[in-house]
C-alpha cells in the first residue's frame, strides 16, 4: 500500500474555527482568560446524538472555542496553522470556510474580518505551499438579509487564486431557517462567479437535499451523505455534476451513523457521485483530512486506484486555477505510479 500522506489532495470542507489545533485553543483561552469546557481540551472526539439536543451541545462547544478568537493575530494564526497542517498531509488545495460576522466585533467589522483571512491565506499559501481559497458562509440561524450582505462582500473578492473568495456557503443546523429565503443571496454569489456550496443532507435526509438543490443550485453539497437514501435523487445529483463533500468523522461524531463502517461512502462512489473527503471540524472531531482517506482504505476497502480517484475527484471539484489542478492531478498520477510499499 502506498503512503496516503504522500497522495496529493484537495481539502474542500474545513471550517475556520473548527480547523484549530487543540493546543492553540488552549493557549488562546489562557491568553484571554477564558475557562473552557474540559471536553474541548481532552483527546477524545465529540460524540452527540443526531437530534436537536445533540446539535445544541455541539454548537455550544463550537461557540466556546470561537469565543477564544479575539483579534487579528488569533485569526492569522488559525489560517497559518491550517495551511501547515494541510501541507503535512499533502493537501495542495485548501478551501476554508469562514463566517466573518463571528469575528467582526474584534477587528472593526465584517469587511476587515474577511480581509484579514484573505490576506493571511495569501501569505500562508506562499509559506506552506498550499493554494488557499476562501468560502464565505452565511448561517441558517440568522436573517436571510444578512446572507445577502455577506454574498455582496464575498463577490467583491471573487477569484480562484490564493487569498480570494471562491465560494458561498450556508451552514449551521439544517433544521433551522427556510432554505428558499436564502436563494437571493446565492444568486448574488453566482453572478459573481462564486461556487454555491451550501450544507445539506447530513442531519436531514433526501427531502432536505431536494430543497437545497431546488433553491440554491449547489455546485458542491456540504456533506450530502444522506442523498443516497433516495436513489432517484442520487441519480439526479450525479447527473447534474453536484459534488458531495463527505466528512466521515463528522457523520459519526454528530450521531448520523453509529460508526465509520455505516457511512455510505462506497455506495455513493459506486453510484457515480463526485466525492471530496473533508475533515469538517477536526478541533471537535479529532480527525483531520488524512484520517478520512485512512477510513476509506481501512474501513471501506478502497484500494490505491480508488483512493487516487477520490483524490482526483476532490481536485476536480475544487475552484483552484487550471495550473494548480493540473499540477495536483499529475501528482496523483505520480503517486499511483510509485512503487507499492
Helices and strands as residue ranges (DSSP letters): G 4-6, E 9-15, G 17-19, H 22-32, G 38-40, H 52-66, H 72-88, E 91-98, G 100-102, H 104-107, H 110-128, E 131-139, H 144-155, E 165-171, G 179-182, H 183-191, E 195-196, E 199-200, H 206-216, E 220-223, G 225-229, H 231-240, E 243-246, H 248-253, G 260-262, H 265-270, E 275-277, H 282-285, H 289-298, H 304-317, H 322-337
